[in-house]
Amino acid sequence: MQKIGSGTERSQDGAQARLVQVTRAQAKLAEVYRERCTNAGQRYLDAAKAAGELLADRPIRSASPLDLWRDAGNYWLDFTQRSILFWDTLRQRGNNWLEHEKAGKPPLLDFEWEMIADARTFEKPANYALVQITPPDGVETDPERRPFVIIDPRAGHGPGIGGFKQDSQVGVALKAGHPVYFVIFFPEPVPGQTLADVSRAEAEFLRIVGERHPKTRKPVVVGNCQGGWASMLVGALEPDLVGPIVINGAPMSYWAGNDSENPMRYAGGTLGGVWPALLASDLGAGTFDGAHLVENFESLNPANTYFDKYYNLFSKIDTEPERFLEFERWWGGFFLMGRQEIKWIVENLFVGNNLADGDAEWSEGRAFDLRAIQTPIIVFASLGDNITPPQQAFNWVADIYPTTEALKANGQVIVGLMHQSVGHLGIFVSGAVAKREHTQIVDLIEYIEHLPPGLYGMQVEEQKTNEGVRYDVMLTERRVEDLQVLQKYGRKDEMPFRAVEATSETLASAYETFVHPALAAMVTPAGSAVRRAMHPQRAQRWAVSDLNPFLWPLKGMADMVRANRTPRDNDGPMAAMEHWTAAMTSASLDLYRDLRDATAENTFFRTYGPASIGMVAQDKDTVAAEPVDARNAPLVKEALSHIEDGDPTQAIVRTALLLMKAGTGRRRLSAMKRARELVGKDIGLVDMTAEAARGIIREQSYIVDFEPVKALMALPKLLRTSEDRRRLLELLDRLEGQIEANAKQVTLLGEIRRLLSGDGTDDNSKSRPITATRPENPTGRPKAMARPGTARRSGDTRRTRASS
């Protein structure tokens, strides 16, 4: 009885504790909601004030009634002409859409291309194909240079965004002399195809590219948005086929984000999980209409969707139509997905977040393991991206590798690049981003495989010269633990998403049991085609086209207006009123968006928050897994067993890593290029395969990280002859004369010279103090690196600019 009583008391105490947690959470939610609504109102008032000041500051040349009458007359004539040209531009958009549909929706690449392989003919068919980009006139590529393979997102639109213009990812790689391949896809999926079939097809494409370029290193894979996680799936499925992977704006950790910043992450919970995607697929006779995804994107910013982009066209009607029509041609290309594909995506990624957890199965009992990727990864994200926020782009690293030591123990190199402001689409289509970020990424690829394992922050530095703007790249060693700076609540706000996953599984099971059989029997392909044609995203295009007989006179009217266009007055009172009206309309839609998102977020946490607290309370009794000691990792143990084994190449690599360890943790790309020019051939890594070079660098980095003193003392045993030692000393002399070193590195260089300048034995060397390389912590494990700008500078006599 005593045991029963004590158990009951513990149960009551637990229930009370959970009630307290729920009460506190609800109070916090109410506080955050009030704050968000207040901030939304304040932003609206600020926008209204700015619009009013803009109106007040407009110079009015004359206040006479006659001038005002003339201004009004000229304005309304201009307004009428702009209206005719505006609607004619929309008519052209509709005609372009119809022509693109009739042509079969080919890829919208700004380059000529040649079909290399069609996955529809594979044993496991998929609606994908591999094409090779033909270099434009004046651009030459070298077939013996490493090829680039670009994978575009299949998220509602068609392929082409990675090569949408000359200043693009395709254009940058071509100008650098690399052969470029592009993975395209067709409007309709092959019946029954799965995401596993797509991954196998893309892996086969990489195998074909490798066979076409046998003398080069493995191809670089560039993935945009959903093409990013697709490229990661291929890297995990067939790691031997993939070179460095670049993922741009790619959502990898779907639950991540911050409140008031990333509303899209709540969509799975507010809609109830995966069942709406299943319903949409069943209404499409087994296919999911990509127009639904495009509509979701557009709903994020109603001001831009319903007003700003059209007013921008209207206000700049004499110059803007070409750019508007070019983008709308891609934006209006809606592609289909199979039911199994969209189910896998929503279930495993958007709702389940299984990719980062290692539970995303590509076949029964076989899951994609991102730790199987053996090549370096570059992650490009932007703080201005509200579709794939930086948390979703980077948090998978912390999910897979809880510590920096775990990342290094797996031999992985990850480089992160953060843009400060560009939006989601700007990552792919902005010409400025292509010239700055993507050009530097292509430049870095040649050197990234010679980096020791670890996490690096990439920063593009800009320097203006008489010849123009010159860019350089700075790589700074970071720790996985530093990724927490992206989070507001230490990722505790991700707990409710586990409740969303459980809810989704329940609702999906009920849907599949009771609804799916009836719909599958009733819906016909003809009916689904009609529904797709009437989708608002399509209807707004074909309805404003030459299919509409009421618009037939529009072209003649527009031609007449262009021939008799009147000059505009942007400074008059009527023009000022137009700008004020536009600013207030946009601000009102922004207010609606902010209040809507705040309400949806509040509803989400109030609905799923209490359930997640209960789930966490139930998990408290589970024993947390013991953290893995990186020193006991197989790769590390193997490396540490060979401290005194090696050849001159390994000795040179070890020496370079020792010098880097004594530096600031920063590496400049220009210095890496200079060092390769000076001593690259002497080291021997450049002539090796990428795998062999990475293996040497990885092994020596483990030795230097965990046993720096022993690593230094064992150098004479790797350089067995006086000739080998003389070569290394000459190499150091050449480098020291070209690249500045800090005080620790200068001291270390002196110790290396004393160690290698003896009579061939290291007896005397062992007695010398090796102060510059002693670990600062007694365990010998790598110490946490300070954030940039906080490293100690005392004792430095010559600051490093390059290799330190």
ZIZIMO-V531251 format. One record per residue. N is the residue number from 1. RES is the residue in one letter. OMEGA is omega in whole degrees, -180 to 180 (999 if undefined). Layout:
BEGIN
N|RES|OMEGA / N|RES|OMEGA
END
This chain:
BEGIN
1|M|-179 / 2|Q|179 / 3|K|-180 / 4|I|-180 / 5|G|-180 / 6|S|178 / 7|G|179 / 8|T|179 / 9|E|179 / 10|R|178 / 11|S|179 / 12|Q|179 / 13|D|179 / 14|G|179 / 15|A|179 / 16|Q|179 / 17|A|179 / 18|R|178 / 19|L|178 / 20|V|179 / 21|Q|-180 / 22|V|-180 / 23|T|179 / 24|R|179 / 25|A|180 / 26|Q|178 / 27|A|178 / 28|K|178 / 29|L|179 / 30|A|179 / 31|E|-180 / 32|V|-180 / 33|Y|178 / 34|R|-180 / 35|E|-180 / 36|R|179 / 37|C|178 / 38|T|179 / 39|N|178 / 40|A|178 / 41|G|-180 / 42|Q|177 / 43|R|178 / 44|Y|179 / 45|L|178 / 46|D|179 / 47|A|179 / 48|A|179 / 49|K|179 / 50|A|178 / 51|A|178 / 52|G|178 / 53|E|178 / 54|L|179 / 55|L|-178 / 56|A|-178 / 57|D|-178 / 58|R|179 / 59|P|176 / 60|I|-172 / 61|R|-178 / 62|S|-180 / 63|A|-179 / 64|S|-179 / 65|P|-179 / 66|L|179 / 67|D|178 / 68|L|179 / 69|W|178 / 70|R|179 / 71|D|179 / 72|A|180 / 73|G|179 / 74|N|-179 / 75|Y|-176 / 76|W|173 / 77|L|178 / 78|D|180 / 79|F|180 / 80|T|179 / 81|Q|178 / 82|R|180 / 83|S|179 / 84|I|180 / 85|L|179 / 86|F|-179 / 87|W|176 / 88|D|176 / 89|T|176 / 90|L|176 / 91|R|178 / 92|Q|176 / 93|R|179 / 94|G|179 / 95|N|178 / 96|N|-180 / 97|W|179 / 98|L|179 / 99|E|180 / 100|H|177 / 101|E|-179 / 102|K|-179 / 103|A|-179 / 104|G|178 / 105|K|178 / 106|P|180 / 107|P|-178 / 108|L|178 / 109|L|179 / 110|D|-178 / 111|F|171 / 112|E|-178 / 113|W|-179 / 114|E|179 / 115|M|180 / 116|I|-179 / 117|A|180 / 118|D|-176 / 119|A|177 / 120|R|179 / 121|T|-178 / 122|F|177 / 123|E|172 / 124|K|-171 / 125|P|174 / 126|A|-175 / 127|N|-179 / 128|Y|177 / 129|A|177 / 130|L|177 / 131|V|174 / 132|Q|-179 / 133|I|176 / 134|T|-179 / 135|P|177 / 136|P|180 / 137|D|179 / 138|G|180 / 139|V|179 / 140|E|177 / 141|T|-179 / 142|D|-179 / 143|P|179 / 144|E|172 / 145|R|-176 / 146|R|-180 / 147|P|175 / 148|F|175 / 149|V|-175 / 150|I|180 / 151|I|-180 / 152|D|180 / 153|P|172 / 154|R|-174 / 155|A|180 / 156|G|180 / 157|H|176 / 158|G|-178 / 159|P|175 / 160|G|-173 / 161|I|179 / 162|G|177 / 163|G|-172 / 164|F|-180 / 165|K|-177 / 166|Q|175 / 167|D|-176 / 168|S|178 / 169|Q|178 / 170|V|-178 / 171|G|-180 / 172|V|-179 / 173|A|178 / 174|L|-179 / 175|K|177 / 176|A|176 / 177|G|-178 / 178|H|168 / 179|P|-175 / 180|V|175 / 181|Y|-177 / 182|F|177 / 183|V|179 / 184|I|176 / 185|F|-174 / 186|F|-172 / 187|P|-176 / 188|E|-180 / 189|P|171 / 190|V|-179 / 191|P|176 / 192|G|-178 / 193|Q|-179 / 194|T|177 / 195|L|176 / 196|A|177 / 197|D|178 / 198|V|180 / 199|S|178 / 200|R|179 / 201|A|180 / 202|E|175 / 203|A|178 / 204|E|176 / 205|F|-180 / 206|L|177 / 207|R|179 / 208|I|179 / 209|V|178 / 210|G|179 / 211|E|178 / 212|R|-180 / 213|H|-174 / 214|P|-177 / 215|K|-178 / 216|T|174 / 217|R|-176 / 218|K|-174 / 219|P|172 / 220|V|-180 / 221|V|180 / 222|V|-180 / 223|G|-180 / 224|N|178 / 225|C|-180 / 226|Q|171 / 227|G|177 / 228|G|179 / 229|W|175 / 230|A|178 / 231|S|177 / 232|M|177 / 233|L|179 / 234|V|179 / 235|G|178 / 236|A|-177 / 237|L|-178 / 238|E|-175 / 239|P|-178 / 240|D|-177 / 241|L|-167 / 242|V|169 / 243|G|178 / 244|P|-179 / 245|I|176 / 246|V|179 / 247|I|-175 / 248|N|178 / 249|G|-173 / 250|A|176 / 251|P|-178 / 252|M|180 / 253|S|-163 / 254|Y|-180 / 255|W|-172 / 256|A|179 / 257|G|178 / 258|N|178 / 259|D|180 / 260|S|-178 / 261|E|-170 / 262|N|-174 / 263|P|-175 / 264|M|-177 / 265|R|180 / 266|Y|-173 / 267|A|-179 / 268|G|-179 / 269|G|-178 / 270|T|179 / 271|L|178 / 272|G|175 / 273|G|-169 / 274|V|-171 / 275|W|176 / 276|P|177 / 277|A|177 / 278|L|178 / 279|L|180 / 280|A|178 / 281|S|179 / 282|D|176 / 283|L|176 / 284|G|179 / 285|A|176 / 286|G|177 / 287|T|180 / 288|F|-177 / 289|D|180 / 290|G|178 / 291|A|177 / 292|H|179 / 293|L|178 / 294|V|179 / 295|E|176 / 296|N|178 / 297|F|-176 / 298|E|-179 / 299|S|179 / 300|L|-176 / 301|N|-176 / 302|P|180 / 303|A|179 / 304|N|-176 / 305|T|-171 / 306|Y|-176 / 307|F|-168 / 308|D|-176 / 309|K|178 / 310|Y|177 / 311|Y|177 / 312|N|175 / 313|L|-177 / 314|F|-176 / 315|S|-180 / 316|K|-170 / 317|I|-180 / 318|D|-176 / 319|T|-170 / 320|E|-173 / 321|P|-177 / 322|E|179 / 323|R|-180 / 324|F|-178 / 325|L|180 / 326|E|-179 / 327|F|-178 / 328|E|177 / 329|R|178 / 330|W|-176 / 331|W|-177 / 332|G|178 / 333|G|-173 / 334|F|-178 / 335|F|-176 / 336|L|176 / 337|M|178 / 338|G|-179 / 339|R|-179 / 340|Q|180 / 341|E|-177 / 342|I|177 / 343|K|-180 / 344|W|-178 / 345|I|-177 / 346|V|-175 / 347|E|-174 / 348|N|-175 / 349|L|-173 / 350|F|-178 / 351|V|-173 / 352|G|-178 / 353|N|-173 / 354|N|-179 / 355|L|179 / 356|A|-180 / 357|D|-179 / 358|G|-178 / 359|D|-179 / 360|A|-175 / 361|E|174 / 362|W|167 / 363|S|-173 / 364|E|178 / 365|G|-179 / 366|R|-176 / 367|A|174 / 368|F|178 / 369|D|-177 / 370|L|177 / 371|R|178 / 372|A|179 / 373|I|-173 / 374|Q|-174 / 375|T|177 / 376|P|-179 / 377|I|173 / 378|I|-179 / 379|V|-179 / 380|F|180 / 381|A|-179 / 382|S|175 / 383|L|179 / 384|G|-177 / 385|D|179 / 386|N|175 / 387|I|172 / 388|T|-179 / 389|P|-178 / 390|P|180 / 391|Q|179 / 392|Q|-179 / 393|A|-171 / 394|F|-171 / 395|N|178 / 396|W|179 / 397|V|179 / 398|A|178 / 399|D|-177 / 400|I|-178 / 401|Y|-176 / 402|P|-178 / 403|T|176 / 404|T|-179 / 405|E|178 / 406|A|177 / 407|L|-179 / 408|K|-178 / 409|A|177 / 410|N|178 / 411|G|-173 / 412|Q|172 / 413|V|178 / 414|I|179 / 415|V|-180 / 416|G|178 / 417|L|-177 / 418|M|172 / 419|H|-174 / 420|Q|-171 / 421|S|-170 / 422|V|179 / 423|G|-173 / 424|H|-178 / 425|L|179 / 426|G|178 / 427|I|-175 / 428|F|-169 / 429|V|-177 / 430|S|177 / 431|G|179 / 432|A|178 / 433|V|179 / 434|A|-178 / 435|K|-174 / 436|R|-174 / 437|E|-175 / 438|H|177 / 439|T|-180 / 440|Q|176 / 441|I|179 / 442|V|179 / 443|D|-177 / 444|L|-176 / 445|I|-177 / 446|E|-174 / 447|Y|-171 / 448|I|-178 / 449|E|178 / 450|H|174 / 451|L|173 / 452|P|-178 / 453|P|178 / 454|G|178 / 455|L|-177 / 456|Y|171 / 457|G|-179 / 458|M|179 / 459|Q|178 / 460|V|-179 / 461|E|-176 / 462|E|179 / 463|Q|-180 / 464|K|179 / 465|T|178 / 466|N|-179 / 467|E|-179 / 468|G|-179 / 469|V|178 / 470|R|-177 / 471|Y|173 / 472|D|-178 / 473|V|174 / 474|M|175 / 475|L|-179 / 476|T|179 / 477|E|179 / 478|R|177 / 479|R|178 / 480|V|-179 / 481|E|180 / 482|D|-179 / 483|L|179 / 484|Q|-178 / 485|V|179 / 486|L|-172 / 487|Q|175 / 488|K|-171 / 489|Y|-180 / 490|G|177 / 491|R|176 / 492|K|180 / 493|D|175 / 494|E|-178 / 495|M|-179 / 496|P|-178 / 497|F|174 / 498|R|176 / 499|A|176 / 500|V|-180 / 501|E|180 / 502|A|178 / 503|T|-180 / 504|S|180 / 505|E|-180 / 506|T|-178 / 507|L|179 / 508|A|178 / 509|S|178 / 510|A|180 / 511|Y|-178 / 512|E|-177 / 513|T|-169 / 514|F|-172 / 515|V|-174 / 516|H|-178 / 517|P|-179 / 518|A|-179 / 519|L|-179 / 520|A|180 / 521|A|-174 / 522|M|-173 / 523|V|179 / 524|T|176 / 525|P|180 / 526|A|179 / 527|G|180 / 528|S|178 / 529|A|177 / 530|V|179 / 531|R|179 / 532|R|-180 / 533|A|-178 / 534|M|177 / 535|H|-177 / 536|P|-179 / 537|Q|178 / 538|R|-175 / 539|A|-179 / 540|Q|179 / 541|R|-178 / 542|W|179 / 543|A|177 / 544|V|180 / 545|S|180 / 546|D|171 / 547|L|-179 / 548|N|-176 / 549|P|-180 / 550|F|-178 / 551|L|-178 / 552|W|179 / 553|P|-170 / 554|L|-178 / 555|K|179 / 556|G|178 / 557|M|-180 / 558|A|178 / 559|D|179 / 560|M|180 / 561|V|-179 / 562|R|180 / 563|A|-177 / 564|N|-177 / 565|R|179 / 566|T|178 / 567|P|-179 / 568|R|173 / 569|D|-178 / 570|N|-176 / 571|D|-178 / 572|G|-179 / 573|P|-179 / 574|M|177 / 575|A|178 / 576|A|178 / 577|M|178 / 578|E|-179 / 579|H|178 / 580|W|179 / 581|T|179 / 582|A|-179 / 583|A|-179 / 584|M|177 / 585|T|179 / 586|S|180 / 587|A|179 / 588|S|177 / 589|L|175 / 590|D|177 / 591|L|176 / 592|Y|-180 / 593|R|-177 / 594|D|179 / 595|L|177 / 596|R|-179 / 597|D|178 / 598|A|179 / 599|T|179 / 600|A|179 / 601|E|179 / 602|N|178 / 603|T|-179 / 604|F|-176 / 605|F|177 / 606|R|-179 / 607|T|-172 / 608|Y|-179 / 609|G|180 / 610|P|180 / 611|A|-179 / 612|S|177 / 613|I|178 / 614|G|179 / 615|M|179 / 616|V|179 / 617|A|178 / 618|Q|-178 / 619|D|-177 / 620|K|-178 / 621|D|180 / 622|T|-178 / 623|V|179 / 624|A|-180 / 625|A|179 / 626|E|178 / 627|P|-178 / 628|V|176 / 629|D|-176 / 630|A|-179 / 631|R|-180 / 632|N|177 / 633|A|-175 / 634|P|-178 / 635|L|-179 / 636|V|179 / 637|K|179 / 638|E|-180 / 639|A|-178 / 640|L|177 / 641|S|-178 / 642|H|-178 / 643|I|-176 / 644|E|179 / 645|D|175 / 646|G|-179 / 647|D|-179 / 648|P|178 / 649|T|179 / 650|Q|178 / 651|A|179 / 652|I|178 / 653|V|180 / 654|R|179 / 655|T|179 / 656|A|-180 / 657|L|176 / 658|L|179 / 659|L|177 / 660|M|-179 / 661|K|179 / 662|A|-179 / 663|G|-175 / 664|T|-176 / 665|G|180 / 666|R|178 / 667|R|180 / 668|R|-176 / 669|L|180 / 670|S|178 / 671|A|177 / 672|M|177 / 673|K|-178 / 674|R|179 / 675|A|179 / 676|R|178 / 677|E|-176 / 678|L|-170 / 679|V|-175 / 680|G|-179 / 681|K|-179 / 682|D|-178 / 683|I|178 / 684|G|-177 / 685|L|-175 / 686|V|-177 / 687|D|180 / 688|M|169 / 689|T|-179 / 690|A|-178 / 691|E|-180 / 692|A|179 / 693|A|179 / 694|R|180 / 695|G|179 / 696|I|-178 / 697|I|-180 / 698|R|-179 / 699|E|-178 / 700|Q|177 / 701|S|176 / 702|Y|-179 / 703|I|-178 / 704|V|-179 / 705|D|-171 / 706|F|-179 / 707|E|-175 / 708|P|-179 / 709|V|178 / 710|K|179 / 711|A|179 / 712|L|-177 / 713|M|-177 / 714|A|-179 / 715|L|-180 / 716|P|-179 / 717|K|175 / 718|L|179 / 719|L|-168 / 720|R|-178 / 721|T|178 / 722|S|179 / 723|E|178 / 724|D|-179 / 725|R|179 / 726|R|179 / 727|R|180 / 728|L|180 / 729|L|177 / 730|E|178 / 731|L|179 / 732|L|178 / 733|D|180 / 734|R|-179 / 735|L|-176 / 736|E|180 / 737|G|-176 / 738|Q|-174 / 739|I|-179 / 740|E|180 / 741|A|177 / 742|N|-173 / 743|A|-180 / 744|K|-179 / 745|Q|177 / 746|V|178 / 747|T|-180 / 748|L|178 / 749|L|177 / 750|G|180 / 751|E|178 / 752|I|179 / 753|R|179 / 754|R|-178 / 755|L|-175 / 756|L|-177 / 757|S|-179 / 758|G|-175 / 759|D|179 / 760|G|175 / 761|T|-178 / 762|D|-180 / 763|D|-179 / 764|N|-177 / 765|S|-175 / 766|K|-176 / 767|S|-178 / 768|R|178 / 769|P|179 / 770|I|-171 / 771|T|-173 / 772|A|-176 / 773|T|179 / 774|R|179 / 775|P|-179 / 776|E|176 / 777|N|-172 / 778|P|-177 / 779|T|-176 / 780|G|179 / 781|R|-179 / 782|P|179 / 783|K|180 / 784|A|-178 / 785|M|180 / 786|A|176 / 787|R|179 / 788|P|179 / 789|G|-178 / 790|T|180 / 791|A|179 / 792|R|-178 / 793|R|-178 / 794|S|177 / 795|G|180 / 796|D|177 / 797|T|177 / 798|R|-177 / 799|R|-179 / 800|T|173 / 801|R|-171 / 802|A|-166 / 803|S|180 / 804|S|999
END
